[in-house]
Amino acid sequence: MLHQEKVQAALRKATTEGVLGEGHPVAGFIDVQGVRDSVTALHDAFAHVPDVLHAFAVKACPLVPVLRLLADAGMGCEVASPGETRLALAAGFTPERMVLDSPAKTRAEIREALTLGIALNADNLTELDRVDALRPQHSRSVIGLRVNPQVGAGTIAAMSTATHHSKFGVALDDPGARARVLEAFLRRPWLTRLHAHVGSQGCPLPLIAKGLAALHRLAEDINAYVGRRQVTSLDLGGGLPVNFSDDTTMPTFKDYVRVLADAEPALLDGRYELVTEFGRSLLAKNGFTAAVVEYVKTSGGRRIALTHAGAQVATRTVFMPEAWPVRITGHAPDGVLKTTPAVPQDVAGPLCFAGDVVAHERLLPELSEGDLVVLHDTGAYYFSAPWAYNSLPRPGVYGVLHRAGDTVLVPVRSPQPVEELVEESGGCHAEALLGP
């Protein structure tokens, strides 16, 4: 986890080396040891469970060096697109430690997974029909079915995946659905896994546990119905909510395990192999975004700091500020934390729409041109997956290492050159629409 001292040390190094400043006004940073510590905490929490594959959700940070770090730390990975599959393979994950989830897999995606031996969770019964047609006779892929236990929503509807009308999985409480699931397993002896995902941010642990306890009951019902132990593994999906209010990590992975055991003790007794799919909870608190304050002005009596960190790197925060607030600190140009009296001010981004504001009337030390702002807890889903609005180049991302009392920055993703933006936008086809 990046505490304030580490943040300031990284900023000092970044401004000294020029990776943050005039030429590069926004950058992302990841604490390498913090990531390893989070993975260790996850493994420790499940240490008493006999057979678990912890699969990192690639969507949370689709950066190859970060994925390589996670693989080296003992993680598997969960992918949800052809692009994520390629990133995971490039990072060194082996197919047998990968899981493919997506509600809209193409036949090509299914065929690839089954050929490579990547585990696959079918989203619906129609997809199982596709698997019937595409599955090689001796495929090594573990194949499961995603179900929706329909236990309800947390405080963020968009992050709740077990609601009555969720687009994910087979809705178990719909008329006749459970019977169709039982028959689907009876007809397919190779269908050996069940998968559910209740949600993460905004979802309390008891709600998550309630959904996964229902998954365990369904597995028992299936095995009783088919008359053999056919379902042998349970994919518990994501995730854990993250505390964005301060540096405290809560809930912890041990909290999660304790609540699962209270809801259904047999879930963790080793009878079923388990898969987890954590993402945000492993990386969020191990990363931050830093940006230069370009201008400061007032409008209607309100002070506004215009920075280079807006919706392109903090999309959820800008569009859903109540659900995704970020902690912000103000720093001098050399990275030192500002401690002058706090005044209310907006912290706005560079994009050309009025709502591009990451904090409204936030109490911060008075920001000035050339200062730096830090958006904390953005190691997942922020700088790693930028939005291309206004054709802003993707920011550089750097790993933060602490060696022999010194801070070292290593490149994770180079800042995108504008020439690459031109090429991505069809630069080599500039004349294509002008006709013969």
C-alpha positions in Angstrom: 0.0 0.0 0.0 1.2 3.5 -0.9 1.4 5.6 2.2 2.1 9.3 2.0 5.8 9.0 2.5 6.1 6.6 -0.5 3.9 8.8 -2.6 6.1 11.9 -2.0 9.3 9.9 -2.6 7.8 8.6 -6.0 6.8 12.2 -6.9 10.3 13.6 -6.1 11.8 10.9 -8.3 9.3 11.4 -11.1 9.7 15.2 -11.3 13.5 14.9 -11.1 13.7 12.3 -13.9 11.1 14.2 -16.0 8.5 11.5 -16.2 6.1 13.9 -14.6 6.2 17.6 -15.5 6.1 19.9 -18.6 6.4 17.2 -21.2 4.4 14.6 -19.4 1.7 16.3 -17.3 0.0 13.1 -16.0 1.3 9.7 -15.1 0.3 6.6 -13.2 2.3 4.8 -10.5 2.2 1.3 -9.0 3.9 0.1 -5.8 5.5 -3.2 -6.8 6.1 -4.5 -3.2 2.5 -3.4 -2.3 1.2 -5.6 -5.1 3.2 -8.6 -3.8 2.0 -7.9 -0.3 -1.6 -7.9 -1.4 -1.2 -11.2 -3.2 0.4 -12.7 -0.1 -2.5 -11.5 2.0 -4.9 -13.2 -0.4 -3.0 -16.5 -0.3 -2.7 -16.3 3.5 -6.4 -15.8 3.9 -7.2 -19.0 2.0 -4.2 -21.0 3.3 -6.5 -23.5 5.1 -8.5 -24.2 1.9 -7.1 -27.2 0.1 -7.4 -26.3 -3.6 -7.8 -22.7 -4.8 -6.8 -20.9 -8.0 -6.7 -17.2 -7.4 -7.3 -15.7 -10.9 -6.7 -11.9 -11.2 -9.4 -10.1 -13.2 -7.3 -8.7 -16.1 -9.9 -5.9 -16.8 -8.8 -4.3 -13.5 -5.3 -3.6 -14.8 -4.6 -4.7 -18.4 -0.9 -3.9 -18.4 1.5 -6.7 -19.4 4.3 -6.0 -16.8 1.7 -5.8 -14.0 0.2 -9.1 -15.1 3.7 -10.6 -15.3 4.3 -9.4 -11.7 1.1 -11.1 -10.6 1.9 -14.3 -12.4 5.3 -14.4 -10.7 3.6 -13.9 -7.4 1.5 -17.0 -7.9 -1.7 -15.7 -9.4 -3.8 -17.1 -12.3 -6.0 -14.8 -14.3 -9.5 -14.2 -15.5 -10.0 -12.8 -19.0 -13.1 -11.5 -20.7 -12.1 -10.7 -24.3 -9.7 -11.8 -27.1 -7.5 -8.8 -26.1 -7.3 -9.8 -22.5 -6.5 -13.3 -23.5 -3.6 -12.1 -25.6 -2.3 -9.8 -22.8 -2.4 -12.7 -20.3 -0.6 -15.1 -22.6 2.0 -12.3 -23.3 2.5 -11.9 -19.6 3.3 -15.6 -19.2 0.1 -17.1 -17.8 -0.3 -20.7 -18.9 -3.7 -21.7 -20.3 -4.5 -24.0 -17.4 -4.3 -21.1 -15.0 -6.7 -18.9 -17.1 -10.4 -18.6 -17.0 -12.5 -17.1 -19.8 -15.7 -15.2 -18.7 -17.8 -13.0 -21.0 -21.6 -12.7 -21.6 -21.1 -12.5 -25.4 -18.4 -14.9 -26.5 -18.1 -15.5 -30.2 -17.6 -18.9 -31.6 -14.0 -18.0 -32.4 -13.4 -17.1 -28.7 -14.9 -20.4 -27.5 -13.0 -22.4 -30.1 -9.7 -20.8 -29.1 -10.3 -21.4 -25.4 -11.2 -25.0 -25.9 -8.2 -25.5 -28.2 -5.7 -23.9 -25.8 -7.1 -25.6 -22.7 -8.3 -22.3 -21.1 -11.2 -22.9 -18.6 -14.5 -21.4 -19.8 -17.6 -20.4 -18.0 -20.6 -20.4 -20.3 -22.9 -17.5 -19.6 -26.2 -19.1 -20.6 -27.7 -22.3 -21.8 -27.5 -21.3 -25.5 -23.8 -20.9 -25.2 -23.6 -24.4 -23.9 -25.1 -25.5 -27.2 -22.3 -23.7 -29.0 -19.8 -25.5 -26.7 -21.5 -28.8 -27.7 -20.7 -28.1 -31.3 -17.2 -26.7 -30.9 -15.7 -28.8 -28.1 -12.8 -31.1 -29.2 -13.2 -34.6 -28.0 -10.2 -34.4 -25.7 -10.3 -30.7 -24.7 -8.4 -30.0 -21.5 -10.6 -27.0 -20.7 -12.6 -27.1 -17.5 -16.1 -25.9 -18.5 -18.6 -24.3 -16.2 -21.9 -22.5 -16.3 -22.5 -19.1 -14.8 -25.7 -18.7 -12.8 -27.3 -15.6 -11.3 -28.5 -16.4 -7.7 -30.6 -13.2 -7.9 -29.9 -12.1 -4.3 -30.2 -8.4 -5.0 -28.1 -5.3 -5.4 -25.6 -3.4 -3.3 -25.4 0.4 -3.2 -24.0 0.7 -6.8 -26.5 -0.7 -9.3 -23.9 -0.8 -12.1 -21.6 -3.0 -10.0 -24.3 -5.4 -8.8 -24.4 -8.5 -11.0 -26.9 -10.7 -9.1 -30.0 -8.5 -9.5 -33.3 -9.8 -10.7 -32.7 -8.5 -14.2 -28.9 -8.8 -14.5 -27.5 -9.6 -17.9 -25.1 -12.2 -16.5 -25.7 -15.9 -16.1 -28.8 -18.1 -15.9 -31.4 -16.4 -13.6 -32.0 -19.2 -11.1 -35.3 -17.9 -9.7 -37.0 -17.5 -13.1 -39.7 -20.1 -13.8 -38.2 -23.4 -14.9 -34.6 -22.2 -14.8 -33.3 -24.5 -12.1 -34.8 -27.5 -13.8 -33.2 -26.6 -17.1 -29.8 -26.2 -15.3 -30.1 -29.6 -13.8 -30.9 -31.2 -17.2 -28.0 -29.3 -18.8 -25.6 -30.9 -16.4 -27.2 -34.4 -16.8 -26.8 -34.3 -20.6 -23.1 -33.1 -20.3 -20.8 -35.1 -18.1 -17.9 -32.8 -19.0 -19.7 -29.8 -17.5 -18.0 -29.8 -14.1 -18.0 -26.2 -12.7 -20.5 -23.6 -11.5 -19.8 -19.9 -11.5 -21.5 -16.9 -9.8 -20.5 -13.3 -9.3 -22.6 -11.2 -7.0 -20.7 -8.0 -7.4 -17.8 -6.1 -5.8 -17.8 -2.3 -5.0 -20.9 -1.3 -3.1 -21.8 -4.9 -2.3 -21.6 -5.8 1.4 -19.9 -9.1 2.3 -23.1 -10.8 3.6 -24.8 -10.2 0.3 -21.8 -11.7 -1.6 -21.8 -14.7 0.8 -25.5 -15.2 0.4 -25.1 -15.6 -3.3 -22.1 -18.0 -3.1 -23.9 -20.1 -0.5 -26.7 -20.5 -3.0 -24.1 -21.5 -5.6 -22.9 -24.3 -3.2 -26.5 -25.5 -2.7 -27.0 -25.7 -6.4 -23.8 -27.8 -6.8 -25.1 -30.2 -4.2 -28.5 -30.4 -5.9 -26.9 -31.0 -9.3 -24.7 -33.8 -8.0 -27.7 -35.4 -6.3 -29.8 -35.1 -9.5 -27.2 -36.7 -11.8 -26.3 -39.3 -9.2 -22.6 -38.7 -9.2 -20.0 -36.1 -8.1 -20.0 -34.2 -11.4 -19.6 -30.6 -10.2 -16.1 -30.6 -8.7 -15.3 -26.9 -8.7 -16.9 -23.6 -7.9 -15.8 -20.2 -9.4 -16.6 -17.6 -6.7 -16.3 -14.7 -9.1 -15.1 -11.3 -7.9 -14.6 -9.2 -5.8 -14.2 -7.2 -2.7 -15.3 -3.6 -2.1 -12.4 -1.2 -1.5 -12.3 1.5 1.1 -11.6 4.7 -0.8 -11.9 7.0 2.3 -8.5 6.5 3.8 -5.4 4.3 3.8 -7.1 1.5 5.7 -7.6 -1.8 3.9 -11.1 -2.9 4.7 -12.7 -5.3 4.3 -9.7 -7.7 4.2 -9.4 -11.0 2.4 -9.6 -12.7 5.9 -12.9 -10.8 6.5 -14.2 -12.2 3.2 -13.2 -15.8 4.1 -14.7 -15.5 7.5 -18.1 -14.3 6.2 -18.1 -17.1 3.6 -17.5 -19.7 6.2 -20.2 -18.3 8.4 -22.7 -18.4 5.5 -21.8 -21.9 4.3 -19.1 -23.8 6.2 -18.9 -26.5 3.6 -18.0 -24.0 0.9 -14.4 -24.0 2.1 -13.9 -27.5 3.4 -12.1 -28.8 0.3 -14.9 -30.8 -1.2 -14.9 -28.4 -4.2 -11.9 -26.9 -5.9 -12.3 -23.1 -5.8 -11.5 -20.2 -8.2 -11.5 -16.6 -7.1 -11.5 -13.6 -9.5 -10.3 -10.6 -7.4 -9.1 -7.5 -9.3 -9.7 -4.0 -7.7 -9.0 -5.3 -4.2 -5.5 -6.4 -5.1 -4.4 -3.3 -6.9 -6.5 -0.2 -6.1 -4.6 0.9 -3.0 -1.2 0.0 -4.6 -1.5 2.8 -7.2 -2.0 6.5 -7.7 -2.3 9.0 -10.5 -0.4 12.3 -10.4 -1.0 15.4 -12.6 0.2 18.9 -13.1 -2.0 21.9 -12.2 -1.9 23.9 -15.5 -4.1 26.8 -14.5 -6.0 28.1 -11.5 -9.0 30.5 -11.8 -12.3 31.4 -10.2 -15.8 31.1 -11.6 -18.8 32.4 -9.7 -16.6 32.8 -6.7 -15.4 29.2 -6.8 -11.7 28.4 -7.2 -11.0 25.9 -9.9 -7.7 24.0 -10.5 -7.4 22.8 -14.1 -5.3 19.7 -14.2 -4.4 16.9 -16.6 -6.2 14.2 -14.7 -9.8 14.1 -15.7 -12.3 11.6 -17.1 -9.7 10.1 -19.5 -8.0 8.5 -16.4 -10.8 8.7 -13.8 -13.9 8.0 -15.9 -16.1 6.4 -13.2 -15.3 9.2 -10.7 -16.3 11.9 -13.2 -19.5 10.3 -14.2 -20.5 8.7 -10.9 -18.8 10.9 -8.2 -21.0 9.7 -5.4 -20.2 6.1 -6.1 -16.6 6.5 -7.0 -15.1 9.4 -5.0 -11.3 9.6 -4.9 -9.0 11.0 -2.2 -6.9 13.9 -3.5 -3.8 15.5 -2.0 -2.0 18.7 -3.2 1.7 18.8 -3.6 4.3 21.3 -4.5 6.1 21.0 -7.9 8.8 18.9 -6.3 6.3 16.5 -4.8 6.3 17.7 -1.2 2.9 17.6 0.4 1.4 21.0 0.8 0.3 21.9 4.3 -1.0 25.4 3.9 -4.6 26.1 5.1 -7.3 24.3 3.1 -9.8 26.1 1.0 -12.7 24.7 -1.0 -11.9 24.3 -4.7 -12.8 22.2 -7.7 -10.2 19.9 -9.3 -11.1 19.7 -12.9 -9.6 17.7 -15.9 -8.6 18.7 -19.4 -11.5 17.4 -21.4 -13.9 19.5 -23.4 -17.1 19.0 -21.5 -18.3 20.8 -18.4 -18.6 17.7 -16.2 -15.0 16.8 -16.4 -14.4 17.4 -12.7 -12.9 14.8 -10.3 -13.7 16.8 -7.1 -16.2 19.5 -6.4 -15.5 22.1 -3.6 -12.9 19.8 -2.1 -11.0 21.2 0.9 -7.4 21.2 -0.2 -4.4 23.4 0.4 -4.7 26.3 -2.1 -3.4 25.0 -5.4 -1.3 27.0 -7.8 0.0 26.7 -11.3 2.8 24.1 -11.4 1.6 22.2 -8.3 0.8 18.5 -8.5 -2.4 16.7 -7.5 -2.5 13.1 -6.6 -5.6 10.9 -7.0 -5.1 8.0 -4.5 -6.2 4.4 -4.8 -6.3 4.4 -8.6 -4.2 1.2 -9.1 -7.2 -0.5 -10.7 -9.5 0.7 -13.5 -8.1 4.2 -13.7 -4.8 5.0 -15.6 -4.5 1.4 -16.8 -7.6 1.7 -19.0 -7.8 5.3 -20.2 -10.7 6.8 -22.2 -9.8 8.2 -25.6 -12.0 11.3 -25.5 -10.3 14.4 -27.1 -7.6 12.1 -28.5 -5.4 12.6 -25.5 -2.4 10.3 -25.5 -2.3 7.5 -23.0 -0.2 8.5 -19.9 2.9 6.7 -18.9 2.8 4.2 -16.1 5.7 3.5 -13.8 6.4 0.8 -11.2 7.7 2.2 -7.9 10.5 0.1 -6.2 12.2 0.9 -2.9 15.8 -0.3 -2.8 18.4 0.3 -0.2 16.7 3.5 1.0 16.2 4.8 -2.5 13.1 5.0 -4.7 13.5 3.6 -8.3 11.0 4.1 -11.1 10.7 1.4 -13.8 8.6 1.8 -17.0 5.4 -0.2 -17.2 3.8 1.6 -20.1 5.6 4.3 -22.1 3.7 7.6 -22.6 1.9 7.4 -26.0 3.5 9.5 -28.7 1.0 11.6 -30.7 2.3 10.0 -33.9 0.8 6.7 -32.6 -2.5 8.4 -32.0 -2.5 9.6 -35.7 -1.8 6.1 -36.9 -4.5 4.6 -34.6 -7.0 7.1 -36.1 -6.4 6.0 -39.6 -3.5 8.2 -40.5 -2.2 5.8 -43.2 -5.7 5.8 -44.8 -5.9 9.6 -44.9 -6.8 9.7 -48.6 -9.2 6.7 -48.5 -12.5 8.7 -48.7 -11.5 11.1 -51.4 -12.5 8.7 -54.2 -10.7 7.7 -57.4 
